[in-house]
């Protein structure tokens, strides 16, 4: 998980697959189901980061099968898997499926977490991105703003997840023709990511590319 977080994707996969190879001889019963649910969830997240969305979907559906077997439907952990699946479907432009899952997850998160939580903010951000992708600019900006406010409240203003929403707001503003506003969002996101991960991290480079593209227009 640390390697994935740092952008060392090949090394992360090596560790995950090594863990998977030892599962049968080390675990059984519910312990095995829980472990495999977590492992496949993480593999799905890794493939999402690599932009291998179909492969990530396959892993996440495996995680859901093991998790549902272990804890049953409606559980918070199952909702986390559903959120990951929604993001992968979203990335494949399967927007109706993704939106339905996001809304289902929000209900569970708000029931379990209350009004403010980092996971709720992530889903709000993802819903905003979906609205943006489907041409719904006003609800997109409103959901981004809500996600940003919540992330700053629960995580602090310099957390990398804050940079994700700043970058998304920058992209929305850029497409709406508000270039100065977009540049401010991008620069704030770059500063946070560079401080957290360094200037060569894939996420830092991606936002810097967005800013450079804006400057060239």
N, C-alpha and C positions, 0 to 999 in steps of 0.2 A: 504494500500500500504506500509506503514511503517512496519507493522508486517511482511508482505511478504519479504520485503527487509532485515529484521533482522532474517529471518528464522523461524518466529513464524507462521507456515502455518495454523494450526488449528484456531488460533485466527483471522488470516486474513480472512479465509473463513467465520467465524461467522459474522464478520462485513459486508462482501460483501452480505451475504444472508439476513442479517437484512435490508440493504439498498434496496435490491431487493424486499423484502416483502412490503416496503412502496411505491414502484414506482407508482402503479396504483392510489393510493389515492392522491399522491402529484404532479404528472406530467401528461402532455398530449401533443399531437402533436409532433412538432419537438424537443421540450425540452425533451420529454420522449424518443424519438428515439436516440438523442445524448447521453443521460444518460445511456440508456441500451447498446448502442454500447461500451461506455467506460467501463461499469461494466462487460460485457461479455468478453471484451478484457482482463481486469485484471484477471478475473476468469480463462481464458485460460492460462495466464502467470503463475498464481498460480499452476495450474495443471501441467504445464510444469516443474516448479521447483520441484514438487512432483514426476515427472517422470510418471504421468498419462497422456500419450500423446494422446490417443484416446479421453478421456474426454476433454482434453484441446482443441483438434481439434474441437469438437462439440461446445464448448463455443465460439471459435474464429470465426467459420462460422456464428454463431448467431450474433456476433459483426459485421461481414461484411454485413450481411443482413440489420441490422438496420442502419449502417453507409452509405451504398450505397443508401438506401431509403432517408436518410437525405441530403446527399451532392452530390450524383451521382458518377459515375466511374471516375478514373483518378485523384481524389483528394488526397492530401498528407496524410490525415488521413486514407483514404482507403488503401493507400500504407503501412502505419504502421500496419494495420490489416493483410495485405497480407504478410508482413515480419514475423509477429508472426505465421501465418499459415504455411509459408514455413519452419520455424524452427521446428514446430510440425510434419510436414510431413517428414522432414529430420530425426528427432528422430525415426520415424517409418520405416526408410530405404526406403522411397518412394522418391528416390533421383532425378529421372527425373522431377517429379512434383515440388519438392522443388527448384531445380536449375532454372527451368523456372520462378518461382515466384521471386526468389532472383534477377534474371537479370531484370525482369520487375520493381521491386522495386528500384533497383539501378538507372534506367533511370529516374524515378520520383524524387528520392532523389537528384540526381545530377542536375536536372532541377530546383528544388526548393531551394536546399541548397548551390549549388556551388561545388567547388572542395573538400573542407574539412569540415567535420561535423561528430559529434559523431555517428549519426545514419548510415552514410555511412560506417564508420569504423566497426560497428557491422555487417553489411551485408557482408563486405569484409571478416571479421573473420569467419562468418558462411559459406560463400562460400568456404573458405579455408578448413574448417572442412569437408565439403561435398567432396571436391577434395581428401582430405586425405582418407576419408572413401571409396572412389571409386578407390583408387590406383594411383591417379595423384599427386605424391609427389612434383614435381617441381612447378606446379601452386599453390599447397597448401602452400608451404613455401613462395612463392612470395606474395600471398595474405595475409598470416599471417604477413609478414614483413611490407606490406603496411598498414594493419590495426593497427599494433603496433605503427608505426611512426605517423599515423594520430591521434590515441588516445592520445599519449603523447603530441602531438601538441595542441589539442583542450581541453583535460581534465586534463593534467598534469601527471607527471610520477608516482604518487602515487595513482591514481584513481583506484578503484576496477575493473573497466572494463579493465584496462591495465593488471591486474593480469589474467584475463580470457585468453587473447591472449598469455601471457607468459606461462601459463599452457599448452595451446594448442601447442605452439612451443616446450615446454618440451616433450610433448607426441610424437610429430612428430620426434624429435631428438632421443628420447629413442628407438622408433621403427626402426629408421634408424641406430641404433648401436652407436650413438654419446652420450655416457652416461655422460661424464663430462659436455658437453654443456647442456644436458637435466637437469642435477642436478642444474646448475646455473639458468636456467629458473624457475624451480620449487621453488628454495629457494627465488628468487626475488618475485615470486607470493605469496608465503606464508607470507613473510614479509609485503607485501602490505595488504593482506586480514586480517592478524592478527591485524595490526594497525587499519584497518577500522572497522572490525566486531568483533574481538576477536578470541582467539584460538579455541573456541568451536563451532563457526559458521559452518554450513554444508559445505560451500564452502571452508573454511580454512581446514577442516578435509579432504575433498576430494583431495585437492592438496597435503596435507601432506601424504595421503595414496599413491599417485603416487610416491612421493619421496621415501617413505619407500619400495615400491615395486621395485624401481630402485636399491636401496642399497642392497636388498636381492639377486639380480641377479648376 
